[in-house]
């Protein structure tokens, strides 16, 4: 009799727990939808975190990581989905890893993720990102390869944003790619600064207000006019 009573009580408790879990999931799904409508990022994160605990789901986890990354919480994004190179990751997950690793100054790991994106859907934008990262890690040959691809496939209406000034600005992506080409030319042959300067001038012809290209040109001209053995003045 006691055994039957125990089983009955256990079954009731289990059913009640399952019912509560189901109700909580419905609650947080409704809460998530409401937070999306309101544009409340903290609320979205709160809802998705609870849903991932109640009913773990790869797509939902990727979405949570994307919300973090889109809110410049890159460490949280990577803590959610990891940093490993995984060819079976969704496009969204790879994009989050690439953007967040780049933001956290991990160019080698970021390049691995952008390579996956490029292999799936090549584009001038991804080519630019890869070229920029390859320059940072010293792989000038692959950087130039991606630059040439980007220049061959860029469209006139494509823009790229820069943030080195207080006020962010955009330039044509083609100009951004040509600027990188000049940097690679200098890195490859530092005795021929004139070629790199001429290439950067091409970028400035496309957009004379391209601040980063202007700074690069000034730095190269300073280096050119500095006698050998002397350090350029800061």
Buried (B, 14 or more C-beta within 10 A) or exposed (E): EEEEEEEEEEEEEEEEEEEEEEEBBEBBBEBBEEBBEEEEBEBBBBBBBBBBEBBEEEEBBBBBBBBBBEBEBBEBBBEBBEBEEBEEBBEBBBBBBBBBBBBBEBBEBBBBBBBBBBEEEBBBBBBBBBBBBBBBEEBBEBBBBBBBBBBEBBEEEBBBEBEEEEEEBEBBBBBBBBBBBBBBBBBBEEEEBEBBBEBBEBBBEBBEEBBBBBEBBEEBBEBEEEEEEEEEEE
